[in-house]
């Protein structure tokens, strides 16, 4: 099963719990003049002005929480050994952009799309198992000329107030399961992240 690094960014204070100097910002690619470029994916994106890069060690903490939650819900072991943290950046603990890649080779045509659908259900069920009220919507989007599957989630408190939103983008590209997650609690920061994402450049079309 594909791992989704940012499943439990509902608990975003994890990303801000330490003030240590970042050891590493990305597992693959590099950042130059506020532009991140992944050679494996063939993707580049400009980091919005005033937003901070999140180090891979902090994203790994979040990944472990998501991994444990998915395993408890699905009853399936999750292998994160090949998961790579690409660029992740935040305005604050509630508004952040993250991206990951993982090698994925289809055993049969359509396997990847089946996998995405199954994962979306697991994410939905995992939130529900935590007593969180969830609303979701699956769809499609074109980013940089490429088609992506989308999965939008709205999370509500017990008094029905919306507490967080997630938009997930997934695509099989260059032999990698490429995922982008946008977390937000206000439209201004959402629009800044979406603008940066929609202005991404891809080497393939």
C-alpha positions as CSV (number, residue, x, y, z in Angstrom):
1,X,0.0,0.0,0.0
2,X,1.2,3.5,-0.8
3,X,2.2,5.6,2.2
4,X,0.7,9.0,2.6
5,X,3.2,11.0,4.6
6,X,0.8,13.7,5.7
7,X,-2.1,11.7,6.9
8,X,-1.9,13.0,10.4
9,X,-1.1,16.6,10.0
10,X,-4.2,17.1,11.9
11,X,-1.8,17.1,14.8
12,X,0.5,19.7,13.3
13,X,2.3,20.8,16.5
14,X,4.6,17.8,15.9
15,X,6.2,19.9,13.2
16,X,7.1,22.7,15.6
17,X,8.0,20.8,18.7
18,X,11.7,21.3,18.4
19,X,13.9,24.3,17.4
20,X,16.9,22.3,16.4
21,X,18.7,23.3,13.2
22,X,17.4,21.2,10.2
23,X,19.7,18.4,9.3
24,X,18.4,17.9,5.8
25,X,15.6,19.6,3.8
26,X,14.9,17.0,1.1
27,X,15.7,13.4,0.4
28,X,16.0,14.0,-3.3
29,X,16.5,17.1,-5.5
30,X,17.8,20.4,-4.3
31,X,16.7,24.0,-3.5
32,X,18.3,27.0,-5.2
33,X,17.1,30.6,-4.9
34,X,13.8,29.4,-3.4
35,X,13.1,27.0,-6.2
36,X,13.0,23.2,-5.5
37,X,13.8,20.8,-8.3
38,X,13.4,17.0,-8.3
39,X,15.4,15.3,-11.0
40,X,13.7,12.0,-10.5
41,X,10.2,13.4,-10.9
42,X,11.2,16.1,-13.4
43,X,9.4,18.8,-11.3
44,X,10.2,22.2,-10.0
45,X,8.3,24.6,-7.8
46,X,9.0,28.0,-6.3
47,X,8.6,28.3,-2.6
48,X,6.3,31.2,-1.7
49,X,8.1,34.2,-0.1
50,X,8.0,34.1,3.7
51,X,7.3,30.4,3.9
52,X,9.7,28.1,5.8
53,X,11.1,24.8,4.5
54,X,10.3,21.9,6.8
55,X,13.2,19.5,7.4
56,X,13.0,15.9,6.6
57,X,13.5,14.8,10.2
58,X,10.3,16.6,11.3
59,X,8.4,15.2,8.4
60,X,9.6,11.7,9.3
61,X,8.0,12.1,12.7
62,X,4.7,12.8,11.1
63,X,5.1,9.9,8.7
64,X,5.6,7.5,11.5
65,X,2.3,8.7,13.1
66,X,0.5,8.3,9.8
67,X,2.0,4.9,9.3
68,X,0.9,3.6,12.7
69,X,-2.6,4.9,12.2
70,X,-2.9,3.3,8.8
71,X,-1.6,0.0,10.0
72,X,-4.2,0.0,12.9
73,X,-7.1,0.8,10.6
74,X,-6.1,-1.4,7.6
75,X,-4.5,-4.3,9.5
76,X,-1.7,-4.1,6.9
77,X,1.9,-3.5,7.5
78,X,3.2,-0.3,5.7
79,X,6.8,-0.3,4.3
80,X,8.2,3.2,4.3
81,X,11.8,2.2,3.4
82,X,11.6,3.6,-0.1
83,X,9.5,6.7,0.7
84,X,11.3,10.0,-0.1
85,X,10.5,13.4,1.3
86,X,10.6,16.0,-1.4
87,X,10.0,19.6,-0.7
88,X,7.8,20.6,2.3
89,X,7.2,24.2,3.4
90,X,4.9,25.9,5.9
91,X,3.4,29.3,6.8
92,X,2.6,28.0,10.2
93,X,1.7,24.7,11.8
94,X,-1.8,24.7,10.2
95,X,-0.9,25.8,6.7
96,X,1.7,23.7,4.9
97,X,2.6,22.0,1.6
98,X,4.4,18.7,1.5
99,X,5.4,16.3,-1.3
100,X,6.7,12.7,-1.4
101,X,7.7,10.1,-3.9
102,X,8.0,6.3,-3.8
103,X,8.9,3.8,-6.6
104,X,5.8,2.1,-8.0
105,X,5.7,-0.5,-10.8
106,X,2.3,-1.6,-11.9
107,X,1.8,-5.4,-11.9
108,X,-1.2,-4.9,-14.2
109,X,-2.8,-1.9,-16.0
110,X,-4.9,0.2,-13.6
111,X,-3.3,-1.1,-10.4
112,X,-2.1,2.4,-9.4
113,X,-5.5,3.9,-9.7
114,X,-7.0,1.1,-7.6
115,X,-4.3,1.7,-5.0
116,X,-5.1,5.4,-4.8
117,X,-8.8,4.6,-4.4
118,X,-8.1,2.1,-1.6
119,X,-5.7,4.5,0.1
120,X,-8.3,7.3,0.1
121,X,-10.8,5.0,1.8
122,X,-8.2,4.0,4.4
123,X,-7.4,7.7,5.2
124,X,-11.1,8.4,5.5
125,X,-11.7,5.4,7.8
126,X,-8.6,6.3,9.9
127,X,-9.9,9.7,10.7
128,X,-13.3,8.3,11.5
129,X,-11.7,5.7,13.8
130,X,-10.3,8.6,15.8
131,X,-13.7,10.1,16.3
132,X,-13.2,12.9,13.8
133,X,-16.1,14.0,11.7
134,X,-14.9,13.9,8.0
135,X,-16.3,15.0,4.7
136,X,-14.4,14.0,1.5
137,X,-14.5,14.4,-2.3
138,X,-12.5,12.6,-5.0
139,X,-11.8,14.3,-8.3
140,X,-9.2,15.3,-11.0
141,X,-7.0,18.2,-11.6
142,X,-4.5,19.3,-14.3
143,X,-1.2,20.7,-12.9
144,X,1.6,21.8,-15.2
145,X,-0.1,20.0,-18.1
146,X,-0.3,16.7,-16.2
147,X,-3.5,15.0,-14.9
148,X,-3.6,14.2,-11.2
149,X,-6.1,12.4,-9.0
150,X,-7.4,14.5,-6.1
151,X,-8.8,13.7,-2.7
152,X,-10.2,16.6,-0.6
153,X,-10.9,16.2,3.1
154,X,-12.7,18.5,5.5
155,X,-12.3,17.8,9.2
156,X,-14.8,19.0,11.8
157,X,-14.8,19.3,15.6
158,X,-17.5,17.7,17.7
159,X,-19.4,21.0,17.6
160,X,-19.3,20.9,13.8
161,X,-16.8,23.6,13.3
162,X,-14.3,23.0,10.5
163,X,-10.8,22.7,11.9
164,X,-8.7,21.7,9.0
165,X,-8.7,21.0,5.2
166,X,-6.6,18.8,3.1
167,X,-6.2,18.5,-0.6
168,X,-4.2,15.5,-1.9
169,X,-2.8,15.1,-5.4
170,X,-1.5,11.8,-6.7
171,X,0.0,10.7,-10.0
172,X,2.3,7.9,-11.3
173,X,5.2,9.7,-13.0
174,X,8.6,8.4,-14.2
175,X,8.1,5.2,-12.2
176,X,7.3,7.0,-9.0
177,X,4.1,7.4,-7.0
178,X,4.2,11.2,-6.6
179,X,2.0,12.8,-4.0
180,X,1.4,16.4,-2.9
181,X,-0.6,17.4,0.1
182,X,-1.9,20.9,0.9
183,X,-3.1,21.5,4.5
184,X,-4.9,24.8,5.3
185,X,-7.3,26.5,7.7
186,X,-7.8,29.7,5.7
187,X,-8.4,30.7,2.1
188,X,-5.5,33.1,1.8
189,X,-2.8,30.5,2.7
190,X,-4.7,27.9,0.6
191,X,-4.6,30.2,-2.4
192,X,-0.8,30.9,-2.0
193,X,0.0,27.2,-1.9
194,X,-2.3,26.3,-4.8
195,X,-0.8,29.2,-6.9
196,X,2.7,27.8,-6.3
197,X,1.6,24.3,-7.1
198,X,-0.3,25.2,-10.2
199,X,2.6,27.2,-11.5
200,X,4.9,24.1,-11.2
201,X,6.9,23.0,-14.1
202,X,7.3,19.4,-15.3
203,X,9.8,18.1,-17.7
204,X,7.3,15.7,-19.2
205,X,3.9,16.7,-20.6
